[in-house]
Amino acid sequence: MYRLPLMTALLLGLGALACSPEPKAARPHTVREVVVRISSDALHRPMEALVLLPPDYAADTARRFPVLYLLHGYGGHFTNWTERIPEIRNWVGTSSFILVCPDGLHDSWYIDSPVDSTSRMAGFLTREPIPYVDGTFRTRPERASRAVSGLSMGGHGAYWLAIQHPRLFGAAGSMSGVMDLSRHRRKYGLEAVLGSYQKDRYRAHSIRYQLHRLDTLELALYFDCGLNDPFLPENLEWHQALKQAGVPHTFQVAPGKHDWAYWRSALPHQLLFFEQFFARPEGKSFVD
């Protein structure tokens, strides 16, 4: 059985994330990039996403592939991943999964707003891109072959979607994720999505207060944060809460700030985690 220790790594000082592995040389077939437009009933508008297909997708036309959904941060855009981390193409070039980078708008927080009926990003992402991707590309359309991760706002969103919709995702990750929205009242566009501050409402939409939902879920969890990131304290608290509850997870801390330099160093480790998750033997659990 594949097992994740309660804390696979808590890395301080010169941690593993500070020494990101160099990507392997790309295979003969290049990564194919496709921008798709998805008609959304939830948002009443078309939404775009970037799809990166690994070289083996073209080389082996009978094969089906797992999918990793990667969510951008607050104020970001779905093209941030290739524009700010162009090496991502090399890393997908040596992977065996499809990477999908959907547009989460600038400040959706990847939730369904309780105060704005037009803001239904969670409903969109869980009901529309997944069927579109599974129907358009050769995917393995089951939760064991589907994962979600993201940075900052997207890190919160990835955990939120995976915990709220456990039938869709088998693994979730976060880089520099915001774990407790109740700490950030009047910031980051939260009032537009959650309304004026009410502790119960903000906590009800925060990952930090969803621990009880993990009791019965078999969900592979990975998250990391930089030593100089302002969101490190809430990531450490989330780690401690998971540890005390006996929820298996992988957590890493390494030198870095809340910026693209850190995310560039962290992303290869995220991708490796999901590569290993997808590659586990059929029928074998990845968590204990």
N, C-alpha and C positions, 0 to 999 in steps of 0.2 A: 504493500500500500504506500502511495505517495503521502508524506506527512509534512506539514509545516509546523515547526516548533512554535511555541506560544509567542516568542519574539525571535524571528530568525536572525535579525541583526539590529542592534542599536549602535550606530557608528558615530563616534565623536572624534574630533581632531582630524587627522588625515584618513577619513573613511573611504569606503569603496566608491562612493559616488564621486569623490574628488579625483579618482583615477578611472575615468570612464573607459571601457574597452574600445579599442580602435575597431571600426566596422570592417568586416571582411571585404575582400574585393568583390565587386558586383559580378553576377553570373552573366553568361553570354547574352541572354535575353534581358532587355532593360525593363525597368519598372514602368508600367503604363499608368498615366494619370488621366482620370476622367472627372469632369465636373458635371454633376447631374442636377436637374431641377425637379423637385418633388412637389406636386400639388398638395396643399394642406387644407383639409377641412377644419382642423383644429384651430389654425391660425388665419384662415381665410386669405391665404396668399401663397405664392410659390416660394419654396425654400431651396437653397442650394447646398450641395455637399461635395467635398472632394474625395474621390475614391482612388486609392493607390493599390494597384494589382501587382503582386510579386512576379518575378520572372517565370516561375513554374506555372503560373496561370495560363500563359500562352504556350508553354512547352508541353504541358500535359492536359489536353482538352477533355479528358474523361474524369479528371480529379475535381473534388469539391474542397472548399477551403473554409476554415474558421474565420471569424470577423472580430476585429477590435474597433470599437467606436472611441474616438478621441475628441474630447470637448475642450474648446478654447476658454480663455478667461474673460473676466469683466472688461468691457470696452474692446474686446477682440473681435476676430473674424475667422471664418473657417479656413482662410488661406494663410493665417499666421504660421501654421505648422511648417509649411514648405518655404515660406518667405523668411522666417526668422531662424529656422533650423533646416537649411537645405540638405544637411547630411541625412535627414530622415529618409530621403530617397535611397541612399546607400543601405541604410539599416533595413528598410522594407525589402531591398534587393537581395538580402540574405535571409529573409524570413520565409515562413510558410503560411502566412495568413494575409487576409485582405484588411487594409486599414481604411476606415471611413471617418472623415472629419466633417461633421455636420455644422451648419451655422446655428449658433444658439442666440443670435442677436446680441446686442451690446450688454444688456443688463437683465436678462430673463431669469437668471439664477436657476434655470432648468427645472422650475417648479410650475405648478398650476396655481396662479394667483388667487387667493381668497377674496381679493377686493377688486380685481379687474377681470371681467369675464372674457376679454379678448386676449389675455396673456395665459396661454395654455401650452407652454413649452414642453412640460413633461408628457402631456397627452399627445402632442405631436411626435416627440421622439420615440415614445413607446408604441405608437399605433401606426405610424406612417413611413418613416425611413426604413425600419426593419423589414416590413413586407416588401417594400420597393426593392431594397438591396437583395433580399433573398429571391425575389422574382426576376431580377435583372442579371445577377451574377451567379456563378456556380459556388454557392455557399453550402456549408453544413448547417441547416436551419434548426438548431436545437440549442438550449441554454448552455450545454456542456461545451459548445463550440462558439460561444458568443461572450464577449467581455466589454467593459467600458472603463475608461479612465479619462483624466483631464487635469488641467492645472488651475489653481486658484479657485475662481468661481466654478470652473469646470471640474475641479477635484471634488467640491461639494456636490455638484450635479451628478457626477459619476456614482458616488456612493448613494445619493438620494434615489436615483433611478434603479440601481441594483437592489437596494433594500426594499423599496416600495413595490418593485416588480420582479420578485425572485424567480418567476417562471421564465423570464426573458434572458437573464444574465447569470453565468456561472462564476464570474470573477469580476472584481472591481479594483481600481487603483486611483490614487490621488497624488499629485505633486503640489506641494505648498498649498494644500486645500484649506479653505475657510470651513471650519468645523462647527462653529457656534455663531449663528447669525444674530443672536440676541446681544452679542458684544459689540455690534457694529451699527447701532441705530443711527439714522440720519446719514449713513455713508453708503457708497457704492450702489446707489439707486434702489436700495432696499425698500424705501417707503413707497415707491411706485408699484412694487410687486406685493408687499406685505401690508401696506398701509401704515398709519402712524403707529408708533411703538406700543405694543402690548406684549408683555413678557410671555404669556401663555401661547400666543399666536406665533411669535418669533421662535420660541423653543420648539413648538410643534412642527416647524418647518426646518429645523436644524438637525444635522447629522448627529451632533453630540448627544441628542436626546432620543435617538432611535435604537439605543442599545438593546432594548427589550425585544425588538423585532429580529435580532440575530440569534435568539435562543434556539430556534428550530430550523435555521437556514444553513445549508452547506454552501457557503460562499467563500471563495478564495479572495483574501483581502491583502492589498499591498498599498503602502503609502510612505511618503518621504517628505522631508522639509529641510531647508537650509538653517544653519546655526544662527545666521543673522536675519532671519525672516521674521517679520512682526507676528506672523501666525504660528510660530513655533510653539508658544505656550499651549494653545488649544489643541495642536497636534500631539503634544506630549500628554495632555490630559486625556485625549481620545485613546492613545496607546495604553495609558494606565487603566482606563475604564475597560477596554477590551481585555487586558491582561487579568484584571481582577475578576472579570466575568468568565474567564476561561475560553475566550473566543480566539481561535488560532488566527494569526495575522503576521505579516512581514512589515516591519517598520525600520526605516533608515534615516539617520541624521548625518549631514555632512556639511563642510564649509560652503557657504553661499548665501545669497540674498534672495529677495523676491523679484527675480529678474530672469531674462532669457539666457544669461550665461549659466545660471544654476540649472534651468530647465533643460538646456542642451546637455549638461553633464548627467542629469538624472534620467532623461528619456531612454537612453539605451538599456538601463537597468529595468525600467518599466517594461520595455518591449521584450527583454529576455525573460522576465517573470511570466508574461503572457504566452510567449513561445513555449516555455516549459509546461504551462498549464494546458495549452492546446495539445501538446505532444504526449501527455500522460497516456498510459495504456487504456484501452477501452474498458469501461466498467470500473476503473480504479478511481478512488477518491483522491482529491488533492489536498484535503484538509482533514484534520483529526479533531 
